[in-house]
Amino acid sequence: MHKCLDDHSNAFGRVNTIKLFKASILIFLFCYTLQLLSVAHMFFGPGNYMVPYYKSNNIFLKPLNLLEGKQYSAYYLFFLFGLLGSILSYFFLPFKRISLIVCYVFMMNIYHKTAPLQNGGFSLLTIMLFILLFINEESEKTKNPYLRTAQFSIANIGFIAMRMQVVILYMVASYYKLQGESWMDGTAFYYVLYNDLYSHPMFAATLINQTIFIKLVTWFTLLFQLLFPILIWIRKTKKMMLVLGIILHFMIAWVMGIVDFGIIMILMYILFNSESFNTRLLYLFKRNAAAS
């Protein structure tokens, strides 16, 4: 126990993992916001059709929910371009922590306004970005030994908390799937294909009558979500679970059309990669960015 406490307060060994994860979700958020611009007036502008979903009179929470107020709807582009600008400032300007805080405030305003339309992936993204506000991956450079120890501890606890968020998501999802007959009898994927909102016409036409395939996909999804919280911690099975997860979420993005959820969940797997693997990915990311 004493050794464990020392390890978590004297060093943070996931520096490049956090850097890669933070950069990845910010790039995703930037692209997501860009594609939102063309329809933003319908969600955020004056006379938008979004029903008020979340309100808070709390003086600390209200800044995260300004777009619910009609007086701010005319300035919705300020929030969207503010989010884009804060992401760019994170990558190209100093004071990254301030940029990240500003990014979080703008993102939460957009999230709360469109909460009824959001999926679990984006909700998970908001939690991750909140935790990242407290993680200083450059803690090693802090001169004050007490502050450095505190930052190491917060970073390690935050990293564990982010991993556990992913694990809990799968645990909850699998629990509720077990309560439904369609998941147990293998027909859940059939109803997905039958629903025009959540299926690609090409896949629906091709697979709707493939009973065996439908059952295999349904049970594979259920089994994966049941086993992920266990097998992801075992070194021999971790890579297999990550590969299977990428396949599953790529299928969700492509077949069901829930692209943002699929991408977000794949990005979450960065947290479970080894530090050495993420270091190589980060190097490739930086090299390609410099080349372009």
C-alpha positions in Angstrom: 0.0 0.0 0.0 2.8 2.4 0.9 4.6 1.6 -2.3 1.4 2.3 -4.3 1.0 5.7 -2.6 4.6 6.6 -3.4 4.2 5.6 -7.0 1.2 7.8 -7.4 2.6 10.8 -5.6 6.2 10.8 -6.9 5.8 10.4 -10.6 3.2 10.4 -13.5 4.1 7.8 -16.1 1.4 8.6 -18.7 2.6 12.0 -19.9 2.5 11.2 -23.7 -0.8 9.2 -23.3 -2.4 12.3 -21.8 -0.9 14.6 -24.5 -2.1 12.3 -27.3 -5.6 11.8 -25.8 -6.1 15.5 -25.2 -4.9 16.4 -28.7 -7.2 13.7 -30.2 -10.4 14.7 -28.5 -9.7 18.4 -29.2 -9.2 17.8 -32.9 -12.4 15.7 -32.9 -14.3 18.5 -31.1 -12.9 21.0 -33.6 -14.1 19.0 -36.6 -17.5 18.3 -34.9 -18.0 22.0 -34.3 -17.1 22.9 -37.9 -19.7 20.5 -39.4 -22.2 21.9 -36.9 -21.9 25.5 -38.3 -24.1 24.9 -41.3 -27.1 24.0 -39.2 -26.3 25.9 -36.0 -29.1 28.4 -36.5 -31.7 25.6 -36.1 -30.2 24.5 -32.8 -28.9 27.7 -31.2 -30.2 30.8 -33.1 -33.3 33.0 -32.4 -36.5 30.9 -32.8 -34.6 27.6 -32.6 -36.8 24.5 -32.1 -34.8 23.1 -29.1 -36.9 22.5 -26.0 -35.2 23.7 -22.8 -33.7 20.7 -21.2 -31.4 21.8 -18.4 -31.5 24.9 -16.3 -29.6 25.9 -13.3 -29.7 29.0 -11.1 -26.5 28.0 -9.5 -24.0 30.9 -9.9 -21.2 28.5 -10.7 -23.1 26.3 -13.2 -25.0 29.1 -15.0 -22.0 30.1 -17.2 -22.1 26.5 -18.6 -25.7 26.9 -19.7 -26.0 30.5 -21.1 -27.5 29.4 -24.4 -30.7 28.3 -22.7 -31.4 32.0 -22.2 -33.2 33.7 -25.1 -31.2 36.8 -24.6 -28.1 34.9 -25.7 -29.5 33.0 -28.7 -28.7 35.9 -31.1 -25.0 35.5 -30.2 -24.8 31.7 -30.7 -22.0 32.1 -33.3 -19.9 33.6 -30.5 -20.1 30.3 -28.6 -19.3 28.2 -31.7 -16.4 30.3 -32.9 -15.3 30.7 -29.3 -15.0 27.0 -29.0 -13.1 26.8 -32.3 -10.8 29.6 -31.3 -10.0 28.1 -27.9 -9.0 24.8 -29.5 -6.7 26.6 -31.9 -5.2 28.7 -29.1 -4.5 25.5 -27.2 -2.4 24.1 -30.0 -0.7 27.3 -31.1 -0.5 29.7 -28.1 0.9 29.5 -24.6 -1.3 29.2 -21.5 -2.7 25.9 -22.6 -4.6 25.4 -19.3 -6.5 28.7 -19.8 -7.4 27.7 -23.3 -8.6 24.3 -22.1 -10.9 25.9 -19.5 -12.3 28.3 -22.0 -12.8 25.4 -24.4 -14.7 23.5 -21.7 -17.0 26.4 -20.9 -18.0 26.9 -24.6 -18.4 23.2 -25.1 -20.7 22.7 -22.1 -22.9 25.6 -23.3 -23.3 23.9 -26.7 -23.8 20.5 -25.1 -26.5 21.6 -22.7 -28.4 23.3 -25.5 -28.4 20.2 -27.6 -28.5 17.6 -24.7 -31.7 15.8 -26.0 -29.9 15.1 -29.3 -26.6 13.9 -27.8 -25.6 10.3 -27.3 -23.6 8.7 -24.5 -20.3 9.2 -26.4 -20.5 13.0 -26.2 -21.6 12.9 -22.6 -18.5 10.8 -21.9 -16.4 13.4 -23.8 -17.6 16.2 -21.5 -16.6 14.2 -18.4 -13.2 13.4 -19.9 -12.5 17.1 -20.7 -13.6 18.1 -17.2 -11.1 15.6 -15.7 -8.4 16.8 -18.0 -8.7 20.3 -16.6 -7.0 19.1 -13.4 -4.3 17.0 -15.0 -1.0 18.7 -15.6 1.1 16.4 -17.7 4.1 18.7 -17.3 4.1 18.2 -13.5 7.7 17.1 -13.6 8.7 20.7 -14.4 7.0 22.2 -11.3 9.8 23.4 -9.0 7.9 23.4 -5.7 8.2 19.9 -4.3 4.8 19.9 -2.5 3.0 21.3 -5.5 4.7 18.8 -7.7 3.7 15.9 -5.5 0.1 17.2 -5.4 0.0 17.5 -9.2 1.4 13.9 -9.6 -1.3 12.6 -7.3 -4.1 14.5 -9.1 -2.8 13.3 -12.5 -2.6 9.7 -11.4 -6.1 9.7 -9.8 -7.5 11.6 -12.8 -6.0 9.0 -15.2 -7.5 6.1 -13.3 -10.9 8.0 -13.1 -11.0 8.4 -16.9 -10.3 4.8 -17.5 -13.0 3.8 -15.0 -15.5 6.0 -16.9 -15.0 3.9 -20.0 -15.3 0.7 -17.9 -18.4 1.9 -16.1 -20.0 2.8 -19.4 -19.7 -0.8 -20.7 -20.8 -2.2 -17.4 -24.0 -0.1 -17.4 -24.7 -0.8 -21.1 -24.3 -4.5 -20.7 -26.4 -4.6 -17.5 -29.4 -3.0 -19.3 -28.9 -5.1 -22.4 -29.3 -8.2 -20.2 -32.7 -6.9 -19.1 -34.0 -6.9 -22.7 -35.2 -10.0 -24.5 -33.9 -8.9 -27.9 -30.3 -9.0 -26.7 -30.7 -12.4 -25.1 -32.4 -14.0 -28.1 -30.1 -12.4 -30.6 -32.6 -10.2 -32.5 -31.5 -6.7 -31.3 -29.4 -6.1 -34.4 -32.4 -7.0 -36.6 -34.4 -4.1 -35.1 -31.5 -1.8 -35.7 -31.5 -2.7 -39.4 -35.2 -2.4 -39.5 -35.0 1.2 -38.2 -34.3 3.7 -41.0 -33.0 6.2 -38.6 -30.2 3.9 -37.3 -29.2 1.8 -40.3 -27.6 2.4 -43.7 -30.0 1.3 -46.5 -27.3 -0.7 -48.2 -26.5 -2.8 -45.1 -30.2 -3.1 -44.2 -31.1 -4.5 -47.6 -28.1 -6.9 -47.5 -28.3 -8.1 -43.9 -31.9 -7.9 -42.9 -32.6 -11.6 -43.8 -29.2 -13.0 -42.6 -30.5 -14.5 -39.3 -27.3 -16.2 -38.2 -25.2 -13.1 -38.9 -27.7 -10.9 -37.0 -27.6 -13.2 -34.0 -23.8 -13.3 -34.1 -23.5 -9.5 -34.2 -26.0 -9.1 -31.3 -24.3 -11.6 -29.1 -20.8 -10.3 -30.0 -21.8 -6.8 -28.9 -23.3 -8.1 -25.6 -20.4 -10.4 -24.9 -17.8 -7.7 -25.6 -19.5 -5.2 -23.3 -19.8 -7.8 -20.6 -16.1 -8.9 -20.8 -14.4 -5.5 -21.5 -14.4 -4.4 -17.8 -12.5 -7.6 -16.9 -10.3 -8.5 -19.8 -9.0 -5.0 -20.5 -6.9 -5.2 -17.3 -5.3 -8.5 -18.3 -2.2 -8.0 -20.4 -2.7 -11.1 -22.6 -6.3 -10.1 -23.5 -6.0 -6.3 -23.6 -4.9 -5.9 -27.2 -7.6 -8.3 -28.4 -10.3 -6.3 -26.6 -9.0 -3.0 -28.0 -9.0 -4.5 -31.6 -12.5 -6.0 -31.1 -13.7 -2.6 -29.7 -12.4 -0.7 -32.7 -14.3 -3.2 -35.0 -17.5 -2.8 -32.9 -17.4 1.0 -32.8 -16.4 1.3 -36.5 -19.5 -0.8 -37.2 -21.7 1.5 -35.1 -20.3 4.5 -36.9 -20.7 3.0 -40.4 -23.7 0.8 -40.2 -25.8 2.7 -37.7 -24.6 6.1 -38.8 -23.8 7.2 -35.2 -20.4 8.5 -36.4 -19.5 10.8 -33.4 -20.2 8.0 -30.9 -18.1 5.5 -32.8 -15.1 7.9 -33.1 -15.3 9.1 -29.5 -15.3 5.5 -28.2 -12.3 4.6 -30.4 -10.4 7.6 -29.1 -11.1 6.5 -25.5 -9.0 3.4 -26.2 -5.9 5.7 -26.2 -6.2 5.6 -22.4 -5.6 1.8 -22.4 -2.7 1.7 -24.8 0.8 1.4 -23.4 2.8 4.6 -22.8 5.4 3.4 -25.3 2.8 2.8 -28.0 1.2 6.2 -27.4 4.6 7.8 -27.5 5.2 6.4 -31.0 1.7 7.6 -32.1 2.4 11.0 -30.7 5.7 11.2 -32.6 3.9 10.3 -35.8 1.2 12.8 -35.1 3.7 15.6 -34.5 5.8 14.6 -37.5 2.8 14.6 -39.9 1.6 17.9 -38.4 5.1 19.5 -39.0 5.2 18.1 -42.6 1.9 19.6 -43.5 
